Amino acid sequence: MSTPDAAPTDDDADTVATCDAARGLPRHRARALADRLYFLGFFALPWLWVLNAWTFAPHVDPRSATSVDAHVAKRARASRALAVGASVVIATWALTFYLGGASLFGVRAFERLAVTTARW
């Protein structure tokens, strides 16, 4: 890793495209960020998968990117798939409670499961 005052190295010159950086990120930083966001998404933070897929959007659709890194592309595509899956699960769970409610689960089970009717 280079310091801000140090001369750029060959590793820093090799950049990876991102959605919002005109110069991109150095390859080692892009790989570290893609890995970090991907793995942290498994700790009940699926919005990090959305952020990862958005940050490395040029790698999700490699036809539009000029510098595609295979490792970053793999993490970005997996993050997009996991974000879509998590969104479907969360939306299904919310709609089940909203539309079904006590009639779907039964009054006793619904009162145990619902946060708004729980007795602390």
C-alpha positions in Angstrom: 0.0 0.0 0.0 1.4 3.4 -0.9 1.3 6.6 1.1 -0.2 9.7 -0.4 3.3 11.3 -0.7 4.9 8.3 -2.3 5.4 8.0 -6.0 2.9 5.7 -7.7 4.0 2.1 -8.2 3.1 -0.3 -10.9 0.5 -1.8 -8.6 -1.2 1.6 -8.2 -1.1 2.3 -11.9 -3.2 -0.8 -12.6 -6.7 0.5 -11.8 -10.2 -1.1 -11.7 -13.3 0.7 -12.9 -15.9 1.9 -10.4 -19.3 3.5 -11.0 -18.3 6.9 -9.6 -14.5 7.3 -9.9 -13.1 8.7 -13.0 -9.7 7.3 -12.3 -11.0 4.1 -10.7 -9.4 2.3 -7.7 -6.0 0.6 -7.5 -6.5 -3.1 -8.1 -5.5 -4.2 -4.6 -7.8 -1.6 -3.0 -10.7 -2.6 -5.3 -10.3 -6.3 -4.5 -10.1 -5.6 -0.8 -13.2 -3.4 -0.9 -15.2 -5.9 -3.0 -14.2 -8.7 -0.6 -15.0 -6.7 2.5 -18.5 -5.6 1.3 -19.3 -9.1 0.1 -18.4 -10.9 3.3 -19.9 -8.2 5.6 -23.2 -8.7 3.8 -23.6 -12.1 5.4 -23.6 -10.5 8.9 -27.3 -9.3 8.5 -26.2 -6.4 6.4 -27.6 -7.2 2.9 -27.5 -3.5 2.0 -23.7 -3.9 1.7 -24.4 -6.3 -1.2 -26.4 -3.6 -2.9 -23.5 -1.1 -2.3 -20.9 -3.6 -3.6 -23.0 -4.3 -6.8 -23.5 -0.6 -7.3 -19.9 0.4 -6.7 -18.5 -2.1 -9.1 -21.4 -1.8 -11.6 -19.1 -1.8 -14.6 -18.0 -5.3 -13.6 -21.6 -6.6 -13.3 -22.1 -5.8 -17.0 -18.5 -6.2 -18.4 -19.4 -5.1 -21.9 -19.4 -1.5 -20.8 -16.2 -1.6 -18.7 -12.7 -0.8 -20.0 -10.8 -2.5 -17.2 -12.5 -5.5 -15.7 -10.9 -7.5 -12.9 -12.1 -11.1 -12.7 -12.0 -11.2 -8.9 -14.0 -8.0 -8.5 -16.5 -9.0 -11.2 -17.1 -12.3 -9.4 -17.8 -10.5 -6.1 -19.9 -7.9 -7.7 -22.1 -10.4 -9.6 -22.5 -12.5 -6.5 -23.4 -9.5 -4.4 -26.1 -8.5 -7.0 -27.6 -12.0 -6.9 -27.5 -12.1 -3.1 -29.0 -8.6 -2.8 -31.9 -9.6 -5.1 -32.4 -12.8 -3.1 -32.4 -10.9 0.3 -34.8 -8.4 -1.1 -37.2 -11.1 -2.2 -37.1 -12.8 1.2 -37.6 -9.6 3.1 -40.5 -8.5 0.9 -42.1 -11.9 1.1 -41.8 -11.9 4.9 -43.2 -8.4 5.2 -46.1 -9.1 2.8 -46.9 -12.3 4.6 -47.4 -10.5 7.9 -49.1 -7.5 6.3 -51.6 -9.4 4.1 -52.0 -12.6 6.1 -51.7 -11.5 9.7 -53.6 -13.3 12.3 -55.9 -15.1 9.8 -52.9 -16.8 8.2 -50.9 -17.7 11.4 -53.8 -18.0 13.9 -54.3 -15.5 16.7 -52.0 -17.1 19.2 -49.1 -17.7 16.8 -49.4 -14.2 15.3 -49.3 -12.6 18.7 -46.1 -14.5 19.5 -44.5 -13.6 16.2 -45.6 -10.0 15.7 -43.4 -7.4 17.3 -46.2 -4.9 17.7 -48.4 -7.2 19.8 -45.7 -8.8 21.8 -45.9 -8.6 25.6 -42.6 -7.8 27.1 
